[in-house]
Amino acid sequence: MVCSAGCATPVSFDQAKQRVLLRASFEFACPPDKLGVQELSSDEAGPVYLGVSGCNRRAVYVRLTTGSGALYLNDTVPPTETRASDVVAP
Protein backbone atom coordinates (compact mmCIF):
# COMPACT_ATOMS: atom_id res chain seq x y z
CA MET A 1 0.00 0.00 0.00
CA VAL A 2 1.42 3.37 -1.01
CA CYS A 3 0.60 6.40 1.12
CA SER A 4 -1.02 9.42 -0.42
CA ALA A 5 0.82 12.73 -0.46
CA GLY A 6 1.45 14.23 2.94
CA CYS A 7 1.99 11.00 4.89
CA ALA A 8 5.67 10.55 3.99
CA THR A 9 8.11 10.66 6.89
CA PRO A 10 11.14 12.80 6.04
CA VAL A 11 14.23 10.71 5.24
CA SER A 12 17.70 12.25 5.28
CA PHE A 13 20.22 11.46 2.56
CA ASP A 14 22.37 9.63 5.14
CA GLN A 15 19.44 7.41 6.19
CA ALA A 16 18.57 6.68 2.56
CA LYS A 17 22.21 6.01 1.72
CA GLN A 18 22.54 3.42 4.51
CA ARG A 19 19.39 1.60 3.40
CA VAL A 20 20.45 1.57 -0.25
CA LEU A 21 24.03 0.49 0.55
CA LEU A 22 22.81 -2.60 2.39
CA ARG A 23 20.54 -3.61 -0.47
CA ALA A 24 23.03 -2.81 -3.25
CA SER A 25 25.85 -4.60 -1.43
CA PHE A 26 23.77 -7.78 -1.44
CA GLU A 27 22.54 -7.37 -5.03
CA PHE A 28 26.01 -6.51 -6.39
CA ALA A 29 27.83 -9.08 -4.18
CA CYS A 30 30.11 -6.16 -3.31
CA PRO A 31 31.26 -4.76 0.07
CA PRO A 32 29.48 -1.51 1.05
CA ASP A 33 32.81 0.34 1.34
CA LYS A 34 33.40 -0.30 -2.39
CA LEU A 35 30.09 1.37 -3.37
CA GLY A 36 29.35 5.01 -4.07
CA VAL A 37 25.90 6.58 -3.67
CA GLN A 38 24.70 9.70 -5.47
CA GLU A 39 21.40 11.51 -4.95
CA LEU A 40 19.78 11.81 -8.38
CA SER A 41 16.56 13.54 -7.32
CA SER A 42 14.76 14.48 -4.13
CA ASP A 43 11.73 16.17 -2.68
CA GLU A 44 10.80 17.62 0.70
CA ALA A 45 10.40 14.08 2.14
CA GLY A 46 13.97 13.04 1.21
CA PRO A 47 15.78 11.36 -1.65
CA VAL A 48 13.54 9.81 -4.32
CA TYR A 49 16.17 8.37 -6.69
CA LEU A 50 19.65 7.26 -5.66
CA GLY A 51 22.38 6.04 -8.00
CA VAL A 52 24.75 3.35 -6.75
CA SER A 53 27.96 2.28 -8.46
CA GLY A 54 30.83 -0.05 -7.64
CA CYS A 55 32.32 -3.45 -8.41
CA ASN A 56 31.68 -2.83 -12.13
CA ARG A 57 27.92 -2.41 -11.58
CA ARG A 58 25.50 0.53 -11.59
CA ALA A 59 21.88 0.78 -10.52
CA VAL A 60 19.20 3.32 -9.71
CA TYR A 61 17.09 2.87 -6.59
CA VAL A 62 13.70 4.55 -6.20
CA ARG A 63 11.99 5.37 -2.91
CA LEU A 64 8.51 4.01 -2.38
CA THR A 65 6.65 5.31 0.64
CA THR A 66 4.46 2.77 2.42
CA GLY A 67 2.34 2.90 5.53
CA SER A 68 5.31 1.64 7.55
CA GLY A 69 8.00 3.92 6.10
CA ALA A 70 10.29 4.29 3.09
CA LEU A 71 11.39 1.39 0.94
CA TYR A 72 14.12 1.56 -1.74
CA LEU A 73 13.83 -0.71 -4.77
CA ASN A 74 16.22 -1.30 -7.66
CA ASP A 75 14.66 0.47 -10.62
CA THR A 76 17.32 -0.58 -13.13
CA VAL A 77 16.57 -2.98 -15.94
CA PRO A 78 19.30 -5.62 -15.93
CA PRO A 79 21.42 -5.58 -19.06
CA THR A 80 20.79 -8.36 -21.51
CA GLU A 81 23.47 -10.13 -23.44
CA THR A 82 23.52 -9.58 -27.18
CA ARG A 83 24.24 -12.71 -29.17
CA ALA A 84 25.78 -12.54 -32.63
CA SER A 85 22.70 -14.31 -34.01
CA ASP A 86 20.51 -11.43 -32.70
CA VAL A 87 22.33 -8.76 -34.72
CA VAL A 88 20.85 -7.96 -38.12
CA ALA A 89 23.39 -6.88 -40.73
CA PRO A 90 22.63 -3.56 -42.48
C-alpha positions as CSV (number, residue, x, y, z in Angstrom):
1,M,0.0,0.0,0.0
2,V,1.4,3.4,-1.0
3,C,0.6,6.4,1.1
4,S,-1.0,9.4,-0.4
5,A,0.8,12.7,-0.5
6,G,1.4,14.2,2.9
7,C,2.0,11.0,4.9
8,A,5.7,10.6,4.0
9,T,8.1,10.7,6.9
10,P,11.1,12.8,6.0
11,V,14.2,10.7,5.2
12,S,17.7,12.3,5.3
13,F,20.2,11.5,2.6
14,D,22.4,9.6,5.1
15,Q,19.4,7.4,6.2
16,A,18.6,6.7,2.6
17,K,22.2,6.0,1.7
18,Q,22.5,3.4,4.5
19,R,19.4,1.6,3.4
20,V,20.4,1.6,-0.3
21,L,24.0,0.5,0.6
22,L,22.8,-2.6,2.4
23,R,20.5,-3.6,-0.5
24,A,23.0,-2.8,-3.2
25,S,25.8,-4.6,-1.4
26,F,23.8,-7.8,-1.4
27,E,22.5,-7.4,-5.0
28,F,26.0,-6.5,-6.4
29,A,27.8,-9.1,-4.2
30,C,30.1,-6.2,-3.3
31,P,31.3,-4.8,0.1
32,P,29.5,-1.5,1.0
33,D,32.8,0.3,1.3
34,K,33.4,-0.3,-2.4
35,L,30.1,1.4,-3.4
36,G,29.3,5.0,-4.1
37,V,25.9,6.6,-3.7
38,Q,24.7,9.7,-5.5
39,E,21.4,11.5,-4.9
40,L,19.8,11.8,-8.4
41,S,16.6,13.5,-7.3
42,S,14.8,14.5,-4.1
43,D,11.7,16.2,-2.7
44,E,10.8,17.6,0.7
45,A,10.4,14.1,2.1
46,G,14.0,13.0,1.2
47,P,15.8,11.4,-1.7
48,V,13.5,9.8,-4.3
49,Y,16.2,8.4,-6.7
50,L,19.7,7.3,-5.7
51,G,22.4,6.0,-8.0
52,V,24.8,3.3,-6.7
53,S,28.0,2.3,-8.5
54,G,30.8,0.0,-7.6
55,C,32.3,-3.5,-8.4
56,N,31.7,-2.8,-12.1
57,R,27.9,-2.4,-11.6
58,R,25.5,0.5,-11.6
59,A,21.9,0.8,-10.5
60,V,19.2,3.3,-9.7
61,Y,17.1,2.9,-6.6
62,V,13.7,4.5,-6.2
63,R,12.0,5.4,-2.9
64,L,8.5,4.0,-2.4
65,T,6.6,5.3,0.6
66,T,4.5,2.8,2.4
67,G,2.3,2.9,5.5
68,S,5.3,1.6,7.5
69,G,8.0,3.9,6.1
70,A,10.3,4.3,3.1
71,L,11.4,1.4,0.9
72,Y,14.1,1.6,-1.7
73,L,13.8,-0.7,-4.8
74,N,16.2,-1.3,-7.7
75,D,14.7,0.5,-10.6
76,T,17.3,-0.6,-13.1
77,V,16.6,-3.0,-15.9
78,P,19.3,-5.6,-15.9
79,P,21.4,-5.6,-19.1
80,T,20.8,-8.4,-21.5
81,E,23.5,-10.1,-23.4
82,T,23.5,-9.6,-27.2
83,R,24.2,-12.7,-29.2
84,A,25.8,-12.5,-32.6
85,S,22.7,-14.3,-34.0
86,D,20.5,-11.4,-32.7
87,V,22.3,-8.8,-34.7
88,V,20.8,-8.0,-38.1
89,A,23.4,-6.9,-40.7
90,P,22.6,-3.6,-42.5
